[in-house]
Amino acid sequence: MFGLRRFGIKLGLDTIRSILDGMGHPQDRFNCIHVAGTNGKGSIASALSTILYKSGYRVGLYTSPHLVRFNERICMDNRPITDDLVVDAYLAVKRAHHGDREPTFFEFSTAMALWIFARQQADWAVIETGMGGRLDATNVIPPKLSVITNISLEHREYLGNTLYRIAGEKGGIIKKGVPVITGVKQKPAVRAITEIAAAESAPLYRLGRDFRVRRNNDKTFSYFGLDGSLKNLTTGLMGNHQIDNSALVLAACEILAHGHADISPDTVKMGVEQNKWPGRLETVWEKPLTLLDGAHNLDSAKNLARHFSEHLAGRKITLVIGILSDKPYETILKLLLPFCSKVVLTSPKIDRALPAETLLQHAEKIVSDARIIPDVGNAVLETIDAASPDDVICVAGSLYVVGEAKEALEKRGVPSFVLNA
């Protein structure tokens, strides 16, 4: 399967439709929630999966990328699938007709996920897009609800150079008459989503207009929703931005409760409070405090910088960071490094990774203590071993970096993938 990556990224639905036709249309055998957006997709998808599972449903969850093992991409009832099921699904897709070209890695894994959810008799599946939405391989499902988290400039070579065009691509998951919830705030992006929803006669619910949250002084928040309100809520995920993500989850549950799923307010509250999603401001070690955060684009880097400022002010922070070549690495470093006393520059094992030497040229202008440890695993373990108990270590810059860090930390007994099962 990993050999399929040589075919790169090819947006379009003909190939995935050919595969699913040959497999008997597994995507039509369960209820779906489709989640698109720039950031927060995985956090929202995992919360919805947890809430539906805790409500007594069999639930599939499809996300990407994986951190350590492929199995993480496809979960049943919040547990990664077994190796045997991976092989069965691979063979089922391999036997299907692929159309005029070989499938990409993402098309192949998407077909596997849909086949598995049908075979495992899922009641619900929460499906996260890979890139964009309109031509994303996941856009063959018939959802009961669509969620578009937020929009920022990303993947411009595939999705367009403006917020309006990128929002139009992500808004391509909106289906005729199917409710859509969004946290999009920028005017051009809101306009694009609004136009698509109107054209599809899809009810549109916006954060800040149709439902909202209020942050309280005691780190709790209150939710004022479509039908009612919930107060003194907490989220199991760190970061101020996770409150907005939780609002989208809560609004989604209000809509699902209207004739789609039997979900109680207590289960919803518990699901938000207990939600876990690896690699997003995830604490994996207490002394020294060690955080893993993908922080792979501008918005996520801003969120991480805000967390440094609001929650780790005055602490001695060492940043272990590697960044891919298609990311605005200079700006990411300028956002994060002013809060750090040390930086360790590294490079994940992927052909799109920036050389650590390139990062060093810019990091040295901001932090005097900057050095290179090329291997991510060695960078993380050596930094932990050299730190004092009161220090803070943050691993960031890419989910590929986080994945390699997790693989190394397994040697220290840290689980690589934990959901609220």
C-alpha positions as CSV (number, residue, x, y, z in Angstrom):
1,M,0.0,0.0,0.0
2,F,2.7,2.5,0.9
3,G,4.1,1.8,-2.6
4,L,0.9,3.5,-4.0
5,R,2.3,6.8,-2.7
6,R,4.3,7.0,-5.9
7,F,1.1,8.0,-7.6
8,G,1.0,11.1,-5.5
9,I,-2.2,13.1,-4.9
10,K,-4.9,12.9,-7.5
11,L,-8.2,14.6,-6.7
12,G,-11.3,13.2,-8.3
13,L,-14.0,10.7,-7.7
14,D,-14.0,8.4,-10.7
15,T,-11.5,5.9,-9.3
16,I,-13.0,5.6,-5.8
17,R,-16.5,5.2,-7.4
18,S,-15.2,2.4,-9.6
19,I,-13.7,0.6,-6.6
20,L,-16.9,0.9,-4.5
21,D,-19.1,-0.2,-7.4
22,G,-17.0,-3.4,-7.6
23,M,-17.4,-3.8,-3.8
24,G,-21.2,-3.5,-3.7
25,H,-21.4,0.1,-2.5
26,P,-20.4,-0.4,1.2
27,Q,-20.7,3.3,1.8
28,D,-24.5,3.0,1.6
29,R,-24.9,0.6,4.5
30,F,-24.4,2.9,7.5
31,N,-25.1,6.4,8.6
32,C,-22.3,9.0,8.0
33,I,-21.1,12.3,9.4
34,H,-18.6,14.0,7.0
35,V,-16.0,16.4,8.5
36,A,-13.9,18.8,6.5
37,G,-11.9,22.0,7.3
38,T,-8.3,23.1,7.9
39,N,-7.8,22.4,11.6
40,G,-9.7,20.5,14.2
41,K,-11.1,17.8,12.0
42,G,-9.6,14.9,14.0
43,S,-10.5,16.4,17.4
44,I,-14.2,16.9,16.3
45,A,-14.4,13.5,14.6
46,S,-13.0,11.7,17.6
47,A,-15.5,13.4,20.0
48,L,-18.4,12.6,17.8
49,S,-17.2,9.0,17.6
50,T,-16.9,8.8,21.3
51,I,-20.4,10.3,21.9
52,L,-22.1,7.9,19.5
53,Y,-20.2,4.9,20.9
54,K,-21.1,5.8,24.5
55,S,-24.7,6.2,23.3
56,G,-24.8,2.5,22.4
57,Y,-24.0,2.6,18.6
58,R,-21.4,0.7,16.7
59,V,-19.2,3.4,15.3
60,G,-16.5,3.6,12.6
61,L,-14.0,6.4,12.6
62,Y,-11.8,7.3,9.6
63,T,-9.0,9.9,9.9
64,S,-5.6,10.7,8.5
65,P,-2.7,10.7,8.7
66,H,-1.7,7.9,11.1
67,L,1.0,8.7,13.6
68,V,2.7,5.3,14.1
69,R,0.6,2.5,12.5
70,F,-1.7,2.4,9.6
71,N,-4.4,0.8,11.7
72,E,-5.0,4.1,13.6
73,R,-6.7,5.5,10.5
74,I,-9.6,3.1,10.8
75,C,-11.2,2.6,14.2
76,M,-14.2,0.6,15.2
77,D,-15.8,1.6,18.5
78,N,-12.7,3.8,19.2
79,R,-10.2,1.0,18.8
80,P,-7.8,0.8,15.8
81,I,-8.6,-2.2,13.6
82,T,-6.6,-5.4,13.8
83,D,-3.8,-6.4,11.4
84,D,-6.0,-9.3,10.1
85,L,-8.8,-6.9,9.3
86,V,-6.3,-4.6,7.5
87,V,-5.3,-7.5,5.3
88,D,-8.9,-8.6,4.6
89,A,-9.8,-5.1,3.6
90,Y,-6.7,-4.7,1.4
91,L,-7.5,-7.9,-0.5
92,A,-11.2,-6.9,-0.9
93,V,-10.1,-3.6,-2.5
94,K,-7.4,-5.2,-4.6
95,R,-10.0,-7.5,-6.1
96,A,-12.2,-4.6,-7.1
97,H,-12.0,-3.0,-10.5
98,H,-10.1,0.3,-10.2
99,G,-11.1,2.0,-13.4
100,D,-8.7,3.7,-15.8
101,R,-5.8,4.2,-13.4
102,E,-4.3,2.8,-10.3
103,P,-5.7,4.2,-7.0
104,T,-3.7,6.5,-4.8
105,F,-2.8,5.5,-1.3
106,F,-5.6,7.7,0.1
107,E,-8.2,6.3,-2.4
108,F,-7.2,2.7,-1.5
109,S,-7.3,3.3,2.3
110,T,-10.7,5.2,2.0
111,A,-12.2,2.2,0.2
112,M,-10.8,-0.1,2.8
113,A,-12.4,1.9,5.6
114,L,-15.8,2.0,4.0
115,W,-15.6,-1.8,3.3
116,I,-14.6,-2.4,7.0
117,F,-17.4,-0.3,8.4
118,A,-20.0,-2.2,6.3
119,R,-18.5,-5.6,7.2
120,Q,-18.4,-4.7,10.9
121,Q,-22.1,-3.5,10.7
122,A,-21.4,0.0,11.9
123,D,-24.5,2.0,12.8
124,W,-22.5,5.3,12.2
125,A,-19.2,6.3,10.7
126,V,-17.5,9.6,11.2
127,I,-15.4,10.3,8.1
128,E,-12.7,12.9,7.9
129,T,-11.7,14.3,4.5
130,G,-8.1,14.0,3.4
131,M,-7.7,17.3,1.4
132,G,-10.3,19.8,0.4
133,G,-13.7,18.1,0.0
134,R,-15.4,18.4,-3.4
135,L,-12.9,16.1,-5.1
136,D,-11.7,14.3,-2.0
137,A,-12.0,10.5,-2.1
138,T,-14.3,10.5,0.9
139,N,-16.9,12.6,-0.9
140,V,-18.7,9.5,-2.1
141,I,-20.6,9.0,1.2
142,P,-24.2,10.1,1.7
143,P,-24.0,11.9,5.0
144,K,-26.7,12.7,7.5
145,L,-24.7,15.7,8.6
146,S,-21.7,17.7,7.3
147,V,-19.2,19.6,9.5
148,I,-16.8,22.2,8.1
149,T,-14.5,23.3,10.9
150,N,-12.6,26.4,9.7
151,I,-10.7,27.6,6.7
152,S,-7.2,29.0,6.2
153,L,-4.9,29.2,3.2
154,E,-3.4,25.7,2.6
155,H,-2.7,23.3,-0.3
156,R,-3.0,26.2,-2.7
157,E,-1.7,24.2,-5.6
158,Y,-4.7,21.9,-5.3
159,L,-7.4,24.0,-3.7
160,G,-6.9,27.5,-4.9
161,N,-5.2,30.7,-3.9
162,T,-8.0,32.5,-2.0
163,L,-10.1,31.8,1.0
164,Y,-13.2,31.9,-1.2
165,R,-11.9,29.2,-3.5
166,I,-10.5,27.0,-0.7
167,A,-13.8,27.3,1.1
168,G,-15.6,26.4,-2.1
169,E,-13.6,23.2,-2.3
170,K,-14.2,22.2,1.3
171,G,-17.9,23.2,1.0
172,G,-18.1,20.6,-1.8
173,I,-19.1,18.0,0.9
174,I,-22.4,19.8,1.4
175,K,-25.2,17.6,0.0
176,K,-28.8,18.5,-1.0
177,G,-31.0,19.0,2.0
178,V,-28.3,17.8,4.5
179,P,-27.6,20.1,7.5
180,V,-24.2,21.6,7.7
181,I,-22.4,23.1,10.7
182,T,-19.4,25.3,10.4
183,G,-16.9,27.3,12.5
184,V,-15.8,29.4,9.4
185,K,-15.5,33.1,10.2
186,Q,-13.7,34.9,7.4
187,K,-16.2,36.8,5.2
188,P,-15.0,35.3,1.8
189,A,-15.1,31.8,3.3
190,V,-18.5,32.4,4.9
191,R,-19.8,33.7,1.5
192,A,-18.6,30.6,-0.3
193,I,-20.1,28.1,2.2
194,T,-23.4,30.1,2.4
195,E,-23.7,30.1,-1.4
196,I,-23.2,26.3,-1.7
197,A,-25.6,25.6,1.2
198,A,-28.3,27.8,-0.5
199,A,-27.8,26.1,-3.8
200,E,-28.2,22.7,-2.2
201,S,-31.1,23.7,0.1
202,A,-28.9,22.6,3.0
203,P,-29.7,24.1,6.4
204,L,-26.6,26.0,7.6
205,Y,-25.7,26.6,11.2
206,R,-22.8,28.9,12.0
207,L,-20.7,29.2,15.2
208,G,-21.2,32.8,16.5
209,R,-24.5,33.2,14.8
210,D,-26.7,30.2,15.4
211,F,-24.8,28.8,18.4
212,R,-22.0,30.1,20.5
213,V,-19.7,29.5,23.5
214,R,-18.7,31.7,26.4
215,R,-15.4,31.1,28.1
216,N,-15.5,31.3,31.9
217,N,-12.8,32.4,34.3
218,D,-12.5,29.0,35.9
219,K,-11.4,27.4,32.5
220,T,-14.9,26.0,32.0
221,F,-17.2,27.2,29.2
222,S,-20.9,27.5,28.5
223,Y,-22.6,26.5,25.3
224,F,-25.7,28.3,24.0
225,G,-27.1,26.2,21.3
226,L,-29.8,25.6,18.8
227,D,-32.3,24.4,21.3
228,G,-30.9,25.0,24.8
229,S,-27.7,25.6,26.7
230,L,-25.1,23.7,28.7
231,K,-23.0,25.3,31.4
232,N,-19.8,24.5,33.3
233,L,-18.4,22.4,30.5
234,T,-14.8,21.3,30.1
235,T,-12.9,19.7,27.2
236,G,-10.5,16.8,27.5
237,L,-8.2,18.5,24.9
238,M,-5.8,21.3,25.8
239,G,-5.8,24.6,24.0
240,N,-8.3,27.5,23.9
241,H,-9.2,26.7,20.3
242,Q,-10.6,23.3,21.5
243,I,-13.6,25.1,23.0
244,D,-14.7,26.3,19.5
245,N,-14.2,22.7,18.3
246,S,-16.3,21.5,21.2
247,A,-19.1,23.9,20.2
248,L,-19.2,22.3,16.7
249,V,-19.5,18.9,18.4
250,L,-22.3,20.1,20.6
251,A,-24.2,21.6,17.7
252,A,-23.8,18.5,15.7
253,C,-25.2,16.4,18.6
254,E,-28.2,18.7,18.8
255,I,-29.0,18.1,15.1
256,L,-28.4,14.3,15.4
257,A,-30.8,14.2,18.4
258,H,-33.6,15.4,16.1
259,G,-34.5,12.0,14.6
260,H,-31.1,10.6,13.7
261,A,-29.6,9.3,16.9
262,D,-30.6,8.7,20.5
263,I,-28.1,10.9,22.4
264,S,-28.6,12.2,25.9
265,P,-27.2,15.5,27.2
266,D,-25.2,13.7,29.8
267,T,-23.5,11.5,27.2
268,V,-22.7,14.5,25.1
269,K,-21.2,16.3,28.0
270,M,-19.1,13.3,29.0
271,G,-17.9,12.8,25.5
272,V,-16.6,16.4,25.2
273,E,-15.0,16.2,28.6
274,Q,-13.3,12.9,28.0
275,N,-12.3,13.4,24.4
276,K,-8.7,12.4,23.5
277,W,-6.9,12.9,20.2
278,P,-3.2,12.0,20.0
279,G,-0.7,14.5,18.9
280,R,-2.7,17.7,19.6
281,L,-1.3,19.4,22.7
282,E,-1.0,15.9,24.1
283,T,0.8,15.4,27.4
284,V,2.9,12.3,27.3
285,W,5.3,12.9,30.1
286,E,4.9,14.8,33.4
287,K,8.5,15.5,34.6
288,P,9.7,17.1,32.4
289,L,6.3,18.1,31.1
290,T,6.4,16.8,27.5
291,L,3.8,17.9,24.9
292,L,3.3,16.7,21.4
293,D,1.5,19.0,19.0
294,G,1.3,18.7,15.2
295,A,1.3,22.5,14.7
296,H,2.0,22.1,11.0
297,N,0.4,25.3,9.6
298,L,0.0,28.9,10.6
299,D,-3.3,28.6,12.5
300,S,-2.1,25.6,14.5
301,A,1.2,27.4,15.2
302,K,-0.7,30.4,16.4
303,N,-2.7,28.2,18.7
304,L,0.4,26.6,20.1
305,A,2.1,30.0,20.6
306,R,-1.1,31.2,22.5
307,H,-0.8,28.1,24.7
308,F,2.8,28.9,25.5
309,S,1.8,32.5,26.4
310,E,-1.3,31.7,28.5
311,H,-0.3,28.5,30.2
312,L,3.5,28.1,30.2
313,A,4.6,31.7,30.8
314,G,7.9,31.8,32.8
315,R,8.6,28.1,32.1
316,K,11.8,27.0,30.5
317,I,10.6,25.5,27.2
318,T,12.7,23.5,24.7
319,L,11.1,23.1,21.3
320,V,11.9,20.0,19.2
321,I,10.7,20.9,15.7
322,G,10.8,19.6,12.2
323,I,8.8,21.1,9.3
324,L,7.8,20.1,5.8
325,S,9.0,22.0,2.8
326,D,5.5,23.1,1.7
327,K,4.9,24.9,5.0
328,P,5.6,28.6,5.9
329,Y,8.5,27.5,8.2
330,E,10.0,31.0,8.7
331,T,6.7,32.3,10.1
332,I,6.1,29.2,12.2
333,L,9.6,29.6,13.8
334,K,8.9,33.3,14.4
335,L,5.7,32.5,16.2
336,L,7.0,29.8,18.5
337,L,10.7,30.4,19.2
338,P,10.3,33.7,21.2
339,F,8.7,31.6,24.0
340,C,11.6,29.0,24.0
341,S,15.0,29.0,25.7
342,K,16.2,26.2,23.5
343,V,15.4,24.6,20.2
344,V,16.4,21.2,18.8
345,L,16.0,21.0,15.0
346,T,15.2,17.7,13.4
347,S,13.8,16.2,10.2
348,P,11.2,13.4,9.8
349,K,11.7,10.5,7.4
350,I,9.6,11.8,4.5
351,D,10.8,13.3,1.2
352,R,9.0,16.6,1.8
353,A,10.9,17.3,5.0
354,L,13.0,20.4,5.2
355,P,16.7,19.8,6.1
356,A,17.3,20.7,9.7
357,E,20.2,22.9,8.4
358,T,17.7,25.2,6.7
359,L,15.7,25.6,9.9
360,L,18.9,26.3,11.8
361,Q,19.7,29.3,9.7
362,H,16.5,31.0,10.8
363,A,16.3,29.6,14.4
364,E,19.7,31.0,15.3
365,K,18.5,34.5,14.7
366,I,15.8,34.1,17.4
367,V,17.2,31.6,20.0
368,S,20.9,31.5,21.0
369,D,20.7,27.8,22.1
370,A,19.9,26.0,18.8
371,R,21.2,22.7,17.7
372,I,20.5,19.9,15.2
373,I,19.7,16.2,16.1
374,P,18.7,14.8,12.7
375,D,16.8,11.7,13.8
376,V,13.4,12.7,15.4
377,G,13.4,9.8,17.9
378,N,16.9,10.6,19.1
379,A,16.1,14.3,19.3
380,V,13.1,13.6,21.6
381,L,14.7,11.1,23.9
382,E,18.0,13.0,24.2
383,T,16.1,16.2,25.0
384,I,14.0,14.5,27.7
385,D,17.1,12.9,29.2
386,A,18.9,16.2,29.4
387,A,16.0,18.2,30.9
388,S,15.4,18.9,34.5
389,P,12.0,17.9,36.1
390,D,10.6,21.5,35.9
391,D,11.4,22.0,32.2
392,V,8.9,21.9,29.4
393,I,9.6,20.0,26.2
394,C,7.3,20.5,23.1
395,V,7.6,18.4,20.0
396,A,5.9,20.2,17.0
397,G,6.0,21.2,13.4
398,S,4.5,18.2,11.7
399,L,2.3,15.2,12.5
400,Y,5.1,13.1,10.9
401,V,7.5,14.5,13.5
402,V,4.9,13.6,16.2
403,G,4.5,10.1,14.8
404,E,8.2,9.4,14.9
405,A,8.3,10.9,18.4
406,K,5.6,8.6,19.6
407,E,7.3,5.6,18.1
408,A,10.5,6.5,20.1
409,L,8.5,7.1,23.2
410,E,6.9,3.6,23.0
411,K,10.4,2.4,24.2
412,R,9.7,4.3,27.4
413,G,6.3,2.7,27.8
414,V,4.2,5.6,26.4
415,P,1.1,4.3,24.5
416,S,1.1,5.6,20.9
417,F,-2.6,5.9,20.3
418,V,-5.2,6.2,23.0
419,L,-8.9,7.1,22.5
420,N,-11.7,7.1,25.0
421,A,-12.9,3.5,24.4
